[in-house]
Amino acid sequence: MVLHPKPKVRVAGQEVTFCCKASGTPVPKKYYWYHNGTLMDRKVHKYGSRLVLRALVPEQAGTYHCKASTEAGAIRSAPAQLTVLAQGQQSCKLEPEPSLIELPAECRQDAEGSRYYDVGHCPPAPCAGSPADGKRCGAGARRCCGVRRMEAREIRCGGFVLPVKVVAKCGCGPCAQPRILVQGRVTAADTGEPLRFGQIFLGRKKIGFTGYQGSFTIEVPPDTQRLVARFVDRQQHFVDAIKVLPFNSRGGAVYQEVKMMRKKEPVELDAGRTNAIPLGEVRDQEPVGELVIPAGAFLRPSGEVFSGTVKASVTFLDPRDTATAGAASSDLSFANAEGEIVPLRTYGMFAVDFQDRESGEALQTGPVEVRMDAGQIRMPEHLRKMKLWSLNPETGLWEEEGVFRLAKERRGKREERTFLIGNMEIRERRLFNLDVPEDRRCFVKVRAYSNEKFNPYEQLEGVVISLINLEPQPGFPANPRAWGRFDSVVTGPNGACLPAFCDGQRPDAYSAYLTATLGGEELEAVASSPKLNPNAVGVSQPYLNKLGYRRLDHDDPSFKKTAFQVNVAKPDPNNIDETNGPVYPYRSLKECEEAPVSANHFRFYRVEVDKYEYNVVPFKESDLTSWTGDYLAWWPNPQEFRACFIKVQIEGPQEYMVRSRNVGGSHPRTRGQLYGLRDTRSVRDALLENSSGACVEFKCSGMLYDQNLVDRTLVSIIPQGSCRRTAINSLLREYLGRHPPVAENNNTAAFTMLAPVDPLGHNYGIYTVTDQNPRLAKEIAIGRCFDGTSDGFSREMKSDTGTAVTFTCQERPVGRESFFQRLLTAPAEA
């Protein structure tokens, strides 16, 4: 499907046009349109690839999709939502929705001492199109709900006034068009070796190469519904990786770790003899099957029979080894007869590479056999449904190659074994699969939060949630025999719904293993021991018992805390405790996606110990559409995020909170005005006694959002204790002295500078990283600041020459103000 219908908003009485287009061989010419899943009458609507609806009425609202069909098969488009507004109804409410931010620790907004303040939010919903847009296939000049006016407020804090800007009015305007990116690294699944300068393809088009460390960036083409990327090792040490990469349609970059299978070392075969190659080499277990190549089956590309020596490499990805799931290609989906993309459950994938030993010429084969040991298949119905598949590298969909037949063979005098035998020809370098279509499907609801408080307004968008479907060993539900499928989804404003296999009869027939990452950082799952807390997990107790929630460290504290495992028990519609999530029947995807935050769901959260960020102009890093153009915006450009950090060393007996205060320093519109605050607790030095360090973010200098004039941010670094500045890196001092105006440092309890415009090296103690993803930019910058690593995910403070400023601190004595503060807050009986 190369053109999908787009969502539209119209007023009753207007006209709307939906369009779709499919490609294939033969060329698709028959199109069918569906409204809310029901086929529309072609005679009434006179449609082809274009559907026109005139004089709209509210009953015509809902989802529309098309299906293209030929004698070779069919394919469906993604659904498009049509919203029909009544005359005079507004698609964008003027009154903003509530959105709470956390104030600094010393600020309270009311008598109850609340630290949360409502700054308002305009949901980026689409606005109604104009009558002129009715005959267009596309969305025309799209308009969306957004901020139309902001107001400045002031909050009284301990010793200062905190400015904050709030949304006062919403309205329709041009939709934000942020760039949509997928970034990541490509590495070997076994050793972590990077794929250096590997080729990247989207469809047949080569779009670039991976870097020296295997890094890549893909800009998602407009209107993409399913991003299929192929990574090719030019040295042919690795099997091509074909990945369906999740992305955030609201903009920004999603980070992905792509794993590649190393090619099996080739063996030499005599083309004139029958050869059998085992499939699967899990220790202490029999192979899943074997590939049997008859004598004379090897062919040259011209069709001539090859009679020499063959170098044969057959690489098998064995799902009995759970660690291989990350290296699985595609998302294990195929298009059924109705064109719907539905999942498969794998019993193994294999890639073949046959070459003439003398010339290195690639070889093909005539009919060969794939034999599967029926004893490896624990679900009897799978014996009837097993098929052979090959992966289309352009669509990322699996295509049927053949079916299996049951046969019994005697191997030895006493042993009789049952095999599934399938036939195929190998005409091109594809990945092959031993799979069954699986119709026992559900969706699992997962949300990600910025901290362990699990506040609904602190959910994270852009988090990659991954789910590996597991099949338990009979009698050992905690010890999976195999994985069957691997899925990833990106969280939106209402979490994510992940497809999974499930069973309505046996709760433990299928289980799932879930992880979450944000910009490469692993989020933590809710603990399951020593006591399981349903309120923390997010699932009510009765259903939770059936789901068997267990975090990885449940039995062994040495395991990571970043994943959990559950039984995917299909909800019982007659049990009220199971009808409110977190598992939803496959036909209830809409209910899962639109479920309120109060409904049952599983949770991940970021571990941010003693860290706080405040922006005068509110902005959610996980939702780029929340960016508002303002001179005081922390991030001046929503297409590019530059993170700046300064390294601070503290000599003292304990860890201290270190604050950066960031105000306008040289721009006439912002001079003296606050951009924001950043608080970070120092981390004890691994090598020096009585020493700790902090990597503190500050607002970078540079162009403001109007891109007309540079502002050199006035940055103050202030440890929150009885501290005095004792040293400034000589290189930093020299650099700042050569770039006037120079900020005065009269206050010995702080360090102040006009932040440099250009990036500095680590010897200055200042670290800057630019990226399209704010979280990823910060992670990499923090990593470099802490220990000089480039990936940014280590958190061990190490001594080096990169410290920018040093403070010597002592325990703060109880002064007069602190004494009276303690008196005022002391309990009555004191």
Buried (B, 14 or more C-beta within 10 A) or exposed (E): BEBBBBBBBBBBEBBBBBBBBBEBEEEBEBBBBBBEEEEBEEEEEEBEBBBBBEEBEEEBBBBBBBBBBBEEBBBBBBBBBBBBBEEEEEBBEEEBEEBBBBBBEEBBBEEEEEBBBBBBBBBBBBBBBEEEBBEBBBBBEBBBBBBBEBEEBEBEBEEEEBBBBBBBBBBBBEBBEBBBBBBBBBBBBEEEBBBBEBBBBBBEEEBBBBBEEBBBBBBBEEEEEBBBBBBBBEEEEBBBBBBBBBBBEBBBBBBBBBBBBBBBEBEEBEBEEEBEBEBBEBEEEEBBBBBBBBEBBBBBEEEEEBEEBBBBBBBBBBBBBBEBBBBBBBBBBBBBEEBBBBBBBBBBBBBBBBBBBEEEEEBBBBEBBBBBBBEBBEEEEBBEBBBBBBBBBBBBBBBEBBEBEEEEEEEEEEEEBBBBBBBBEBEEBBBBBBBBBBEBBBBBBBBBBBBEEBEEBBBBBBBBBBBBBBBBEEEEBEEBBBBBBBBBBBBBBBBBBBBBBBBBEEBBBBBBBBBBBBBBBBBBBBBBEEEBEBEBBBBBEEBBBBBBBBBBBBEEEEEEBBBBBBBBBBBEEEEEBBBBBBBBBBEBBEBBBEBEBEBBBBBBBBBEEEBBBBBBBBBBBBBBBBBBBBBBBBBBBBBEBBBBBBBBBBBBEEBBBBBBBBBBBBBEEBEEBBBBBBBBBBBBBEEBEEBBBBBBBBBBBBBBBEEEEEBBBBBBBBBBBBBEBBBBBEBBBEBBEEBEEEBEBEEEEBBBBBBBBEBBEBBBBBBBBBBBBBBBBBBBBBBBBBBEBEEBBBEEBBBBEBBBBBBBBEEEEEEEEEEEEEEEEEEEEE
